[in-house]
């Protein structure tokens, strides 16, 4: 299993609720894909309230990330390969 901590990422919104993370993505990004909890991206399984919004901004994936005991965050992660998968519905 992958680890977000080992990846290059930027925190766009930190230590907040999952709802605020989802709302942030829906409000600030035009290209959005909705995935179910357990969706695997960057070799990490997402958790959250369905449907989970994932934004795309150029070659970056914008995602809500829940870190148990620390809260929810919106992360901006480079991921051209993951974007191709999202766009193709795989």
Long-range contacts (C-beta under 8 A, 24 or more apart in sequence): 1-43, 1-44, 1-45, 2-42, 2-43, 2-44, 3-44, 4-42, 4-44, 4-65, 4-75, 4-77, 7-42, 7-77, 8-77, 8-78, 9-75, 9-76, 9-77, 10-75, 10-76, 11-73, 11-74, 11-75, 11-76, 12-62, 12-74, 12-75, 12-76, 13-73, 13-74, 14-71, 14-73, 14-74, 15-70, 15-71, 15-72, 15-73, 16-71, 16-72, 16-73, 17-71, 17-72, 18-48, 18-49, 18-64, 18-66, 18-72, 19-49, 20-72, 21-64, 21-65, 21-72, 21-73, 21-74, 22-48, 22-49, 22-52, 22-53, 22-64, 24-74, 25-53, 25-54, 25-55, 25-62, 25-63, 25-64, 25-74, 26-53, 28-55, 28-62, 29-55, 29-56, 29-57, 29-62, 31-55, 31-56, 31-57, 32-56, 33-86, 33-87, 35-86, 41-79, 41-82, 41-85, 41-86, 42-77, 42-79, 42-82, 48-72, 54-86, 56-83, 56-86, 56-87, 59-83, 61-86
